[in-house]
Amino acid sequence: MSRRSTRDYLRWAAELAALGLAFGLLLATPLSRAATADALELPAPAVDVVVDALVREALTANLELDAAGAASARRLAALDQARARYLPVLDFNARYSAADGGRVIDFPVGDLLNPVYASLNQLTGQIRFPMVANQRISLLRSREQETKLSLTQPLYDARIGAARDASAAEYEASGAARTALAGRVERDLRSAYYRWLEARARRGILEATLDLARANRRVNDSLYLNGKITRDLVYRAEADVLEIEQSLLSADNGVRLAQSYVNLIRNVPFDRPLPLAAVADADLERLRAALARRLGQPQLAAAALAETAVGQRAELRQLDATIAAAGASERLARAAFRPQLALAVDAGTQGDRYGLSADDRYVLASLVLRFSLYAGGGDSAGVAAAHAAGREARAQRELAEQRIRLEVERTLDDLEVSVASLDTAAKRLEAARGAFRIAERKRDLGQINQAEFIDARRVLTDADLNQNVTRFAALESLAELEYALGAGARSPLPEPLP
């Protein structure tokens, strides 16, 4: 062996040793920890602390909840209007009229009385009875005023009570709908935030993988320059780097979209930064235990959880209120067949001028009875429509209860599968890391080809991504289970403003 070839061999061995040391340092940190490297500077709070704060913000600022609050306030105003019909109504009316023309009645009083008066005057020899002119009486006074207070008090009206009950039920339904919407907002925000954390961790894993691929490319460049491998293996390493860079671009877009959706629910600008939370596999078991304590159930059993969901879901309370509103509407429709009795009192002054003399002022009291004898069948049709609406609401309620029971069973199964998969995903990642270390040593010794090394790297990346997906899928399953149980919206909702 010549001196130059010996120097080249020593230089190649030194470069290989340096690269091996770089790989060792890189592998000393797991890919999943590299995904949260920027979070290691300051300890991030627990995930439930961060997401609960985001939920409280969303429940205050979410636009859908604001619209639901306005609808609830409208129903409350309608209920106040229905209650007000029990009370008397006092109106003030003032009218002053000036008339010109109109119909006139001719009364020939002169033609009737004047011959008699003339005969009497002749008999007496005196003009004791003056002549009378014929009269023209106008039906409209040239000047007239009427000023009065009108009091109306319902004494019996079956429509009032039924309308009040219907409005009360509709207000209760709107409140339950708002609560149900708050639960969906909380579930959506939790799921969106978990997806943002997952996308962010995925980007970190790909960044760490890109460092591995670039280091592999440098090793292959060195081996090719020293005549140890052919050019095609360099191209293969370069293609691997480009593939990861392309995946990283997609991951960046996923992070931005997830962040925008979280901020949409919070009703803030889409580019506002989100707080970072620390997530570990142990957090899932802690959160699941906290849910079991809130429900008072040591073990999350499907049958007991289904009964809990039926008792807690706001959607069922909304449908119960809808059924009650339909019953009240039917009573309201049947009230058309009952009489209505009211007291009306008018007190005021009237005449051709304003005055309070005995000739001007008056009081008029009336009992008003109304009974509808025939309305062309419209009242009967109204009763039938209200009855059908009640039957529809009862069917919807039964169907909704069945769906909720199925939803609880499904989400509980998803959670159990996700939890069981966490241990498998961790073991898969550990095995992939061990296999990659061995493949790296074989690559450095030239015992495996580049395709086998890249395959080992892909297995490691897939295992790391799988653990990341499994972890956050379990958190999303927990959020879905909380929603299915009606245990969401733990933060109090602001009162609806009128």
Beta strands, then each sheet from edge to edge (+ up, - down):
strand 1: 89-98
strand 2: 104-107
strand 3: 135-138
strand 4: 143-156
strand 5: 340-351
strand 6: 361-370
sheet 1: 1+ 4- 5+ 6-
sheet 2: 2+ 3-
end
